[in-house]
């Protein structure tokens, strides 16, 4: 597999524009890979993607576009599994304490820097590139922690100090829900919590990420210096593109 050194690109605060992959058909990701995105957010937390489907997506587009997989749960088994499949990083959901964040980092790094399990899988060229992969993985695999709960916001000062956290990705919808404000991502209290995370991360020079359903939703955060940007979802792009095309046909008839 091709390594993309996404971790270094994050540390260089390079603007990385991505979109979310949720559909299990690898051809969808293959089509989007030709558009020119800098990275893919492959979502195994919500939706149908299982390990075999993740494997097929990574086999199809992993050499073309760095793929960061949001694991279904931030535990050792899933982190180890998706990294062994050849993901270029993981996004850990619902990490609501600094202790959990530290454990997530450890599961993404081989010893002596961490506790990642050692095996032979696709990431290692099925054994053929084992040495090369193990020697480079710690420096190139990205560990992204989601701040999507008010508990995560309240411990963000300590989380950003952890060595090995490469970016903080805000989850506005779950954050709002955890504050009793389901769907109210522009509520004043929710925005205040997001502003707090922004200020702490920028003070610590921690790269920040944000998801929005379209370009307009992420633009204010790009203007604030967020560099790990994910806009749109494959299914929504397919639907909106087809709807626009159909509207044109009807208008021109």
N, C-alpha and C positions, 0 to 999 in steps of 0.2 A: 504494500500500500504506500501511497505517497503521503509524506508528512508535510504539513503546511506551516508549522511553527506559529500556530494561532496565538499561543501564549505570549510570544515575543511581540507580535503585532498589537496585542492588547496593551502590553507594557509600554509600547511606543506611542500609545494613545492614537493609533491609526483609526480613522473613521471606517467602520465596517458595517456595510449595509446588507441586511439579510431579510429573508422572509421565512414564514413558518411552513413546515412540511407536516401534514397530518394524514394524507391519503396513502393507502398501502400499496398503490400501484407505482412501481419504480419509474415508469415512463413519465409520470407527472413531474417527479423530481428531475428527471433527465431533460425534459422540456424547459423547466425553469433554470436549470444549470446553464443553458445556452443564452440566457438573458443577460448574465453578467453580474449576478449577486456576489458579494464578497464572502458570504457564509450562509449556511442553512441552519435554522433552528428546527431540529427534528423532534417532534413532540410525542414522546411515549407515555406521558402522564395522562393526558386526555385523548380519547379516541381509540382506534382499533390496533395501533401498532404493537406487535409482539416481537420477540427476539428474531424470529426467522424473517419477518418483514423488514425490520431494521437492517438486518444483514443484507437483504436484497437491495435496499436503497443505498447502503454504503458501498456495496459492490458496484452499483451502477454509476454513482456520482461522486463517491468519496475522493477519487483522484482529481476531479474537476473542481469541486467546491468543498472547502472544509465544513464538515458536518459536526455540529454540537448537539448532543442528544439530551433532552430533558428526561431524566429517568422517572419512572412511575413513582418511586419513593426513594428518598435519599438514604439508602442503606448500602452495606458493603456488597451484597450479592448483585444488585442491579448496576452499581457503578463498575464493578469488576467485569460484568458481562458485556456492557456496551463498549467499554474501552477495549476489551479483547476482540470485539467485533470490528474494531477499527475506527471508532469515533475519534474525532480530533479534540474532543473536550466533553465535559458534562455540565449540565445545568441542574443544580440541586434544588428541588422545590421544598417549600415549607421547612426551611431551616430557621428555627425560631429561637436559637440560643447560640452563644459563642462556642460552647462546648460541642454542640452538634456540628457547627461549621468546622471546627478543628478536626473532628473525626472524619468529615467528608474529605477534607484536604488529605488526610492520611491515607484514605482509601484510594485516592487518585495517584499516589506517588509510590514508586518502588523504594524498598529499603536502600540506604539507611534514612532517606528523607521521609518515608511513610511506611504504610502497611499493605500496599496493594499486593494481592495474590499473584503468584507467578504461574503462568500456564502457556500452552502452545495453541494459538488460535489464528484467526485471519490477520489480526494486527501484526503478528510476528511472521507473516508470510508462511503460516502453517508450519513454522519451525525453521524455514529457510533463511529468514532474516532476524532470527531471535536475538542475537547479540546486538545487532545494529539498533533494533527497536528498543530493547531494554536500556541501552546506553543513552538514547536520545529522548525517550518518552517523558522523563521528569521535566526536561527543559522545554518541551514542546506541547504537551497536553494541557489544555486550559481547564481550570476549575472555576466555574461561575456559580455564585451563591445567590439565590433569589431572596429578596426582601419583600415578602408579600403577606406579612402579618404584623399587627401592631407590636407583638413581642419582639420581632426581628428589628423593628424600628428602634425600640427601646434599648437594644443592646448593640446597635450598629457601631458605636464608638470603639467597642472592644473587638468586634468582628473584623473591622478594617485593619486592625493591627496584626492579624494573623498572617504569618509567612505562608504563602501558597495560595491565598485567595487572589484570583486574577481579575475578577470584576464582580460588581454587585448589579444584579438585574432586578429592577423594580417590577412588581406584579400588582398593578393598580386595582384590578378587580377583586382579587382575593384580599388585598389590604383593606379596601373599602368594606368588604363583607365582614372582616374580622373586627371592624370598628362599628358594626351594626348599621352600615350604610350601603347595603347591597346595591351594586350598579351605579352608585353615586360617586364616580371617579373624579368629578369636579367639585365635590363638596369641600367647603373651606377647611374642615378638620383633616380630610384626606389629603388635600393639597399641602397643608401644613406639615403632615407627616412625611410626605414626599420631599418637601423642601428641606426638612431636617436631614434626611438621608443624603440628599444632594450636597448640602453644605458640609457634612461630615466627610463624605467620600472625596469631595474636591479638595478639602483641606488636607486629606491624607494622600492625595494624588492617586486615588483608587479609581480605575475606569468604571464608568457607569453605563448600564444598559436599560432599554425601555422597549416595551411592546405596544404597538398601536395597530388598530385594524386597517388604517390607511396612512398615507403620507401626511395628511393634515394633523393626525393625532400625535405623530412623533416629532413633527417639526419644532414645537416649542422646546422639547427636550434636546434636540440637536442644537438649537440656538443656545442652550445653556451649557453645551460642551459634552453631552452624552455621546459616546463613541461606538458603543455596541448596540446597534439599532436593528430592530426587527419590525417590519411593517407588512401587514397583510398576511393572509393565510391562503394556501394553495386552493382550497375549496371555494373561498370567497372570490379569489382572482378568476377562477374558472366561471363562476356564476355571474360575476359582474361583467366580465368580458363578453360572455354570451348574451347577457341582457342588453348591453350597449349595442352589440351588433344587430340584435333583433329590433331594437328601437330604431336604429338607422334604416333597416329594411322597411319598417312600417312607415317611417317618416317620408322616405323617398318614393313610396308607392303611389 
